[in-house]
């Protein structure tokens, strides 16, 4: 009769000595526990409770009808009455300094009026929102009325992570309470995750579920290597594919916001393109790598550094560049006011260029205007485009003209389908060059409005009756 025997005790080949080493010799070798790491890290992980008060009209349209209001006992004043309700969200956060500074995800507290945090020891505190940075999906909170130092997690260098490293995820999944899960680093520099502008995520198989957002991903020294942010899931639960924002990006956002509470990122002033197999072959590369410069903005840091169309950027500082996402991460997560060296490949050979790290300029005053009246733009806030405005609204640096930045809910502009980021090219055949000009055009009453709008690189033509 054959018996199943653990493979650990019966190595194929090898000496008796090798076989002996595969057998645990003591309780210490037999017991594997992450408890010391957890004990060090978990006091610095908090639950984040965010809430906001919203106003809404009664759900039933019958309340707008006097007969039904009387039939159902509703008061006459019910018509159009706003009802207040509280919306809440739950997530996690990480204390990163003894003064109660906490990092969490932007999407956890995006629209919150009030934020409260609960520590691992069950104490609760109100917290102020210090910074919200949608582009990285990060936010900074500060505990109110703190009269003692809090435990915090030190930052690790996320660039030192390797695939296969053991990590722990700590957070509050599904609101069940603080939970620790273990896994490994499955991949690095993951892109196309779609939860922020800077796609450069740590992938892990440590179980991450709703509620873990904003929680800690820690290494075996109990240091913060990432902020858990997203999962790949068709069911809403963990499928073993979770994504965390690298600690180096978190540290940049914290440092960059210390002055005025805003994140100031450097502006390159050039358009870049990924390198596929065909372009790599044409450039004589043995594999696709780097990013190709396709245009350079006049007077930009890129132009002053000597960057040219056709240049291939292969490194930013000491970091290799493989695609536009890796370039965005390596270049944008640097503090303005200094410089960085680009390694560039061009037909004459390879060169190194020092690029100044400067904020995007506001070459034209934004002249923010809220359009009123009865035009299709009523309720839209519009700005004059400049590199600074384009960067804020995630548009191409080379765009100019007038852009829609905000829409009032329920406004005419929102109802006709305008969207933030829409560039107004012309109205009734008349080119629009400034917010002042658009405001003047919108005050008219032509009967029929013909709009030419640029959205996502496409030109849309819309006709509306006045």
C-alpha positions in Angstrom: 0.0 0.0 0.0 1.2 3.4 -0.9 1.1 6.2 1.7 1.2 10.0 1.0 4.2 11.5 2.8 5.0 15.2 3.0 7.5 16.1 0.3 9.4 18.2 2.9 10.5 15.1 4.6 11.5 13.1 1.5 13.7 15.3 -0.7 14.5 13.7 -4.1 18.2 13.0 -4.0 20.6 14.9 -1.7 22.5 13.9 1.3 21.2 12.8 4.7 22.6 16.1 6.1 20.4 18.0 3.6 17.4 15.9 4.6 18.1 16.7 8.3 18.1 20.4 7.6 14.6 20.2 6.2 13.2 19.1 9.6 12.6 21.8 12.2 15.0 21.3 15.1 13.3 23.5 17.7 10.1 25.2 18.6 11.5 28.5 17.3 12.1 26.9 13.8 8.7 25.3 13.8 6.8 28.5 14.8 6.6 31.3 12.2 4.9 34.4 13.5 4.5 38.0 12.3 3.2 39.1 15.7 6.3 41.2 16.5 5.9 43.2 13.3 2.1 43.5 13.8 2.6 44.7 17.4 4.9 47.4 16.1 2.8 48.6 13.2 -0.9 48.2 14.1 -1.1 51.0 16.7 -0.3 53.5 13.9 -3.1 52.3 11.6 -6.5 54.0 12.2 -10.1 53.7 11.0 -11.3 56.7 9.1 -15.0 57.7 9.3 -16.0 60.4 6.8 -19.4 62.0 6.5 -21.2 64.8 4.7 -24.6 66.3 4.8 -26.4 66.5 1.4 -29.7 68.1 0.5 -32.2 66.3 -1.8 -35.8 66.7 -2.8 -38.3 64.1 -1.8 -37.8 60.9 -3.8 -41.3 60.7 -5.1 -42.4 63.0 -7.9 -46.0 62.8 -6.5 -45.0 65.3 -3.8 -44.9 68.0 -6.5 -48.6 67.4 -7.2 -51.0 69.2 -4.7 -53.6 66.4 -5.0 -51.1 63.7 -4.0 -49.6 65.8 -1.3 -53.1 66.1 0.2 -54.0 62.5 -0.4 -50.8 61.2 1.3 -51.0 63.7 4.1 -48.0 65.7 2.9 -48.0 69.4 3.9 -48.5 72.0 1.3 -45.0 73.3 1.9 -43.6 69.9 0.8 -43.3 71.0 -2.8 -39.7 71.7 -3.6 -38.7 71.2 0.0 -35.1 70.1 0.5 -34.4 67.2 2.8 -31.1 66.7 4.6 -29.5 63.3 4.9 -26.0 62.2 6.0 -23.8 60.1 3.7 -20.9 58.3 5.2 -17.9 56.3 4.1 -15.4 54.1 5.8 -11.7 53.6 5.2 -8.4 53.3 6.9 -5.4 55.6 7.5 -1.8 55.6 8.7 -0.3 57.9 11.3 3.0 59.1 9.9 4.2 61.4 12.6 3.8 61.8 16.4 1.8 65.0 16.0 -1.2 63.1 14.6 -0.6 63.6 10.9 -2.4 60.8 9.0 -2.3 59.7 5.4 -5.3 58.1 3.7 -6.8 57.9 0.3 -8.5 60.9 -1.4 -11.5 58.7 -2.3 -12.1 57.9 1.3 -12.7 61.6 2.3 -13.3 63.2 -1.1 -16.6 65.0 -0.3 -16.5 64.8 3.5 -17.7 67.6 5.8 -16.5 65.9 8.9 -13.8 63.3 9.5 -13.3 61.2 12.6 -10.5 58.7 13.3 -10.5 55.7 15.6 -7.2 54.4 16.9 -6.3 50.8 17.5 -6.8 51.3 21.2 -10.4 52.4 20.4 -9.9 56.1 21.3 -11.6 58.4 18.8 -10.6 61.9 17.6 -12.0 64.5 15.2 -9.6 65.3 12.4 -9.1 68.2 10.0 -8.5 67.6 6.2 -5.1 69.3 5.6 -4.8 68.3 1.9 -6.7 66.5 -0.8 -4.7 65.4 -3.9 -7.0 63.7 -6.3 -4.1 63.2 -8.8 -2.4 60.7 -6.5 -5.5 59.6 -4.6 -3.9 60.7 -1.4 -5.2 63.0 1.4 -3.6 64.2 4.6 -5.5 64.5 7.9 -4.5 66.1 11.2 -5.9 64.9 14.6 -7.6 67.8 16.5 -7.0 68.6 20.2 -4.1 66.2 20.6 -2.3 66.5 23.9 0.1 63.6 23.5 2.4 61.9 21.0 0.9 59.1 18.9 2.6 56.0 17.6 3.5 56.3 13.9 5.0 54.3 11.1 8.4 55.3 9.6 8.7 55.4 5.8 10.6 52.7 3.9 12.2 53.3 0.6 9.7 51.7 -1.8 12.4 51.6 -4.6 14.2 48.9 -2.5 11.2 46.5 -2.7 11.6 43.4 -4.7 9.1 41.0 -6.2 8.7 38.2 -3.6 9.2 40.3 -0.5 6.8 39.5 2.3 4.4 42.3 3.2 1.5 42.8 5.6 -1.7 44.8 4.9 -3.4 46.4 7.9 -6.8 48.1 7.7 -10.5 47.9 8.4 -12.1 45.7 5.7 -15.9 45.8 5.5 -15.9 47.7 8.8 -15.3 44.5 10.8 -12.4 46.1 12.8 -8.6 46.3 12.4 -7.4 43.3 10.4 -4.0 42.1 9.3 -3.4 40.0 6.2 -0.1 38.7 4.8 1.2 38.2 1.3 4.1 39.0 -1.0 4.9 41.7 -3.4 3.5 40.2 -6.6 4.7 42.9 -9.0 6.1 46.5 -9.1 5.4 49.5 -11.2 1.9 48.4 -12.2 0.2 50.7 -14.6 -3.3 51.0 -16.0 -4.9 50.6 -12.6 -7.0 53.7 -13.2 -7.4 55.1 -9.7 -5.0 58.1 -10.1 -3.0 60.1 -12.6 0.4 58.6 -11.6 0.2 54.9 -12.4 3.0 53.2 -10.6 1.5 50.8 -8.1 2.9 48.0 -5.9 0.8 44.8 -6.5 0.3 42.4 -3.7 -1.6 39.2 -3.0 -2.2 40.2 0.7 -6.0 40.2 1.0 -7.3 43.8 0.5 -11.0 44.5 0.7 -13.4 47.5 0.7 -12.5 49.4 3.9 -8.8 48.7 3.5 -8.4 51.8 1.4 -5.9 54.1 3.0 -4.4 51.4 5.2 -0.8 50.4 5.6 1.3 48.0 3.5 4.3 47.3 5.8 7.5 45.3 5.3 9.1 42.9 7.8 10.8 45.8 9.7 7.4 47.3 10.4 8.0 50.2 8.0 5.5 51.8 5.6 6.1 50.7 2.0 2.7 51.6 0.6 -0.9 52.8 1.1 -3.4 50.2 0.1 -5.7 51.8 -2.5 -7.4 49.5 -4.9 -8.2 45.9 -5.8 -8.9 44.0 -9.0 -12.2 42.3 -8.4 -15.4 41.3 -10.1 -17.3 40.4 -6.9 -16.2 43.3 -4.7 -14.0 41.1 -2.6 -10.4 40.2 -2.7 -9.2 38.1 -5.6 -5.5 38.2 -4.5 -4.7 41.3 -6.7 -4.4 44.4 -4.6 -2.6 47.7 -5.4 -0.8 50.1 -3.1 0.6 53.6 -3.7 4.4 53.4 -3.1 5.7 55.1 0.0 8.1 57.3 -2.0 5.1 58.9 -3.7 3.4 59.3 -0.3 6.5 60.9 1.2 6.7 63.4 -1.8 3.0 64.5 -1.3 3.6 65.0 2.4 6.8 67.0 1.9 5.5 69.0 -1.1 2.4 70.1 0.8 4.2 71.4 3.9 4.4 75.0 2.8 0.9 76.2 1.7 -1.0 72.9 1.8 -0.8 72.4 -2.0 1.2 69.9 -3.9 3.5 71.7 -6.3 4.8 69.5 -9.2 7.4 70.2 -11.7 6.5 71.0 -15.3 8.5 69.6 -18.2 6.9 71.4 -21.2 7.1 68.5 -23.6 4.9 65.8 -25.1 6.0 62.2 -24.8 5.2 59.0 -26.5 5.7 55.3 -25.5 8.1 53.2 -27.5 6.7 50.1 -29.2 8.5 47.3 -31.0 8.4 49.1 -34.4 9.8 52.4 -33.0 12.4 50.5 -31.0 13.6 48.7 -34.2 13.7 52.0 -36.1 15.8 53.5 -33.4 18.2 50.5 -33.3 17.2 49.4 -29.8 17.3 45.8 -28.7 14.0 46.2 -26.8 11.3 48.8 -26.3 12.3 51.2 -23.6 12.2 54.9 -22.7 9.9 57.6 -23.9 10.1 59.5 -27.2 9.9 63.3 -27.2 7.2 64.4 -29.8 7.0 68.2 -29.1 8.7 70.8 -26.9 7.0 73.9 -25.5 8.7 77.1 -26.3 10.4 78.6 -23.2 9.8 75.5 -21.1 12.4 73.7 -18.9 12.6 71.0 -21.5 13.6 73.5 -24.2 16.1 75.3 -22.0 17.7 72.0 -21.0 18.3 71.2 -24.7 15.6 68.5 -25.1 14.7 68.0 -28.8 11.9 66.3 -30.8 13.0 62.8 -31.5 15.1 62.4 -28.3 14.6 59.2 -26.3 14.6 59.7 -22.6 16.0 56.5 -21.0 16.6 57.6 -17.4 15.5 60.2 -14.9 18.1 60.5 -12.2 19.1 57.0 -11.4 15.8 55.4 -12.4 15.2 53.6 -15.7 12.3 54.8 -17.8 10.2 52.2 -19.6 7.0 54.1 -20.6 5.2 57.4 -20.0 3.8 56.2 -16.7 7.2 55.5 -15.2 8.4 58.8 -16.5 5.4 60.6 -14.9 6.2 58.9 -11.6 9.9 59.5 -11.6 9.7 63.1 -12.8 6.6 64.4 -11.1 7.5 63.2 -7.6 10.3 65.6 -7.2 10.3 68.9 -5.4 10.4 72.1 -7.4 13.4 74.4 -7.0 16.1 71.9 -7.9 17.0 70.0 -11.0 17.3 66.4 -12.3 19.5 64.8 -14.9 17.9 63.1 -17.9 19.8 60.4 -19.8 18.9 60.9 -23.5 19.6 58.9 -26.6 19.7 60.8 -29.9 21.2 60.1 -33.4 24.6 61.7 -32.4 24.9 59.4 -29.3 23.8 59.6 -25.7 23.8 62.8 -23.7 22.9 63.9 -20.2 20.7 67.0 -19.7 20.1 68.9 -16.5 16.4 69.9 -16.4 15.2 72.5 -14.0 12.3 71.5 -11.8 9.9 74.4 -12.1 6.1 74.8 -11.6 4.0 75.3 -14.7 3.6 79.0 -15.6 0.4 80.9 -15.8 1.3 82.7 -19.0 -2.2 84.1 -19.4 -4.3 85.2 -16.4 -6.9 82.6 -15.8 -9.7 85.2 -15.3 -12.2 82.8 -13.7 -15.8 83.6 -14.6 -19.1 82.0 -13.7 -21.4 82.4 -16.7 -25.0 83.3 -15.9 -28.0 84.3 -18.0 -29.8 82.0 -20.4 -27.1 80.7 -22.7 -26.0 77.0 -22.8 -23.0 78.0 -20.7 -25.1 79.2 -17.8 -23.8 77.7 -14.5 -20.3 77.0 -16.0 -17.1 78.4 -14.5 -14.6 79.0 -17.3 -10.9 79.8 -17.3 -8.3 81.0 -19.7 -5.9 78.2 -20.6 -2.2 78.3 -19.7 0.3 75.5 -18.9 -0.6 75.9 -15.2 -4.3 75.6 -15.8 -3.8 72.7 -18.3 -1.8 70.9 -15.7 -4.4 71.4 -13.0 -7.2 70.1 -15.3 -5.0 67.3 -16.8 -5.1 68.7 -20.3 -2.4 68.9 -22.9 0.2 71.6 -22.1 -0.1 72.9 -25.7 -3.9 73.7 -25.5 -5.0 77.3 -25.4 -8.3 79.2 -25.4 -11.1 78.8 -22.8 -11.8 75.8 -20.7 -14.8 74.7 -18.5 -13.4 74.1 -15.0 -16.6 73.5 -13.0 -20.4 73.1 -13.4 -23.1 74.0 -10.9 -25.3 70.9 -10.3 -28.5 71.1 -12.2 -27.4 74.1 -14.2 -28.2 74.7 -17.9 -24.5 73.9 -18.8 -24.7 70.6 -16.9 -28.1 69.7 -18.6 -26.8 70.3 -22.1 -23.9 68.0 -21.5 -20.9 70.2 -21.0 -18.2 68.7 -18.8 -15.2 70.0 -16.9 -12.2 70.0 -19.2 -14.2 70.9 -22.3 -12.4 73.5 -24.4 -14.7 76.1 -26.1 -13.5 76.6 -29.6 -16.3 78.7 -31.1 -19.8 79.8 -30.6 -22.1 80.4 -33.6 -19.0 80.4 -35.9 -17.1 82.9 -33.8 -13.8 81.8 -32.3 -13.5 82.1 -28.5 -10.2 83.4 -27.3 -10.8 84.5 -23.7 -13.3 84.2 -20.9 -14.2 87.8 -21.3 -15.1 87.1 -24.9 -17.2 84.1 -24.0 -19.0 86.0 -21.3 -19.9 88.7 -23.8 -21.1 86.1 -26.4 -23.1 84.2 -23.9 -25.1 87.4 -22.9 -26.7 87.4 -26.4 -29.8 85.7 -27.6 -29.3 84.3 -31.1 -32.2 81.9 -31.1 -30.1 78.9 -32.1 -26.7 78.2 -30.4 -24.1 76.3 -32.4 -21.2 75.2 -30.2 -17.8 73.8 -31.2 -16.2 72.0 -28.2 -13.0 70.0 -27.9 -13.1 67.1 -25.5 -10.5 64.4 -25.2 -8.8 65.3 -28.5 -12.1 65.2 -30.4 -14.1 68.1 -31.7 -17.8 68.0 -30.9 -20.4 70.2 -32.7 -23.6 70.9 -30.9 -26.7 72.8 -32.0 -29.3 74.0 -29.4 -32.4 76.1 -29.6 -32.3 79.2 -27.4 
